[in-house]
Amino acid sequence: TGNSRLDAPILKQANGNELDLDTLGDEKLILQVWAASSTEFKVGDVIIMNLKGTTLEGEAIDTKVHETINNVPSVVEVLLSNAAARALAKTQGVFSYELERAG
């Protein structure tokens, strides 16, 4: 995508920067990307969502999920594993994504 910076993803179930795992229950994490600009996002592009962090025991967590963009503009929702969030309980996880051009 060149030198452009994409807006950060939003964790739908978070309250500010905190995620309550008791409230989350067994739900998957819902990360949202605002795919508004047709110059940055195209139908068929792929969002590669990433969750990284380190557990209290020192184990590295690095989870990736792919979601294809079907409409622009739209809010693209990407579902991530609940287990990854639970492994990072009482620590900090970092959400990010890459945009892979169609074709």
C-alpha positions in Angstrom: 0.0 0.0 0.0 3.0 2.3 -0.4 3.7 4.7 2.4 0.1 5.3 3.4 -0.9 4.6 7.0 -4.1 2.7 7.6 -6.4 3.5 10.6 -6.0 1.2 13.5 -8.5 -1.7 13.9 -11.2 -1.4 16.6 -12.0 -4.2 19.0 -15.8 -4.1 19.1 -16.1 -5.7 22.6 -13.5 -3.6 24.3 -14.3 -0.7 26.6 -11.5 1.8 25.8 -8.3 -0.3 25.9 -9.7 -3.0 28.2 -11.4 -6.3 27.3 -13.5 -8.0 30.0 -13.1 -11.7 29.4 -15.9 -12.6 31.8 -18.3 -10.5 29.6 -16.8 -11.9 26.4 -17.6 -15.4 27.5 -17.1 -17.8 24.5 -17.5 -15.1 21.8 -14.8 -14.6 19.2 -13.1 -11.2 19.2 -14.7 -8.9 16.6 -12.2 -6.5 15.1 -13.5 -3.8 12.8 -11.7 -2.0 10.0 -13.3 1.0 8.4 -12.7 0.4 4.7 -13.9 3.8 3.5 -11.5 5.1 0.9 -11.6 3.5 -2.6 -8.0 4.6 -3.1 -6.8 2.6 -0.1 -9.3 -0.3 -0.2 -10.6 -2.3 -3.2 -13.1 -5.1 -3.5 -11.1 -8.3 -3.4 -8.3 -7.0 -1.2 -7.5 -9.1 1.8 -7.2 -7.8 5.4 -4.7 -9.8 7.4 -5.5 -9.2 11.1 -2.9 -9.9 13.7 -2.9 -10.3 17.5 0.5 -10.4 19.2 1.5 -10.5 22.8 3.3 -12.5 25.5 1.5 -14.5 28.2 2.3 -14.2 31.9 4.4 -17.4 31.4 6.5 -15.8 28.7 4.9 -17.6 25.7 4.7 -15.6 22.5 1.2 -15.4 20.9 1.0 -14.5 17.2 -2.4 -15.1 15.6 -3.3 -14.1 12.0 -6.7 -14.3 10.3 -7.5 -13.3 6.7 -10.8 -11.6 5.5 -11.6 -10.5 2.0 -13.2 -7.1 1.4 -16.5 -7.5 -0.4 -17.7 -3.9 -0.5 -16.2 -0.4 -0.3 -17.1 1.6 1.7 -17.9 -0.7 4.6 -16.9 -1.8 8.0 -15.1 -5.1 7.6 -15.4 -7.4 10.6 -12.7 -9.9 11.2 -13.2 -12.7 13.9 -10.3 -13.8 16.0 -9.9 -16.7 18.4 -11.2 -16.2 21.9 -8.4 -18.6 23.1 -5.7 -16.1 21.9 -7.4 -13.3 24.0 -7.6 -15.6 27.1 -4.0 -16.6 26.8 -3.1 -12.9 27.1 -5.2 -12.3 30.2 -3.7 -9.8 32.6 -1.1 -8.8 29.9 -1.2 -6.6 26.8 -2.1 -7.7 23.3 -1.5 -5.6 20.2 -3.9 -5.7 17.3 -2.7 -4.7 13.8 -3.5 -5.5 10.2 -1.9 -5.5 6.8 -3.7 -4.9 3.5 -2.9 -7.3 0.7 -4.0 -6.2 -2.8 -6.2 -8.5 -4.8 -4.3 -10.4 -7.5 
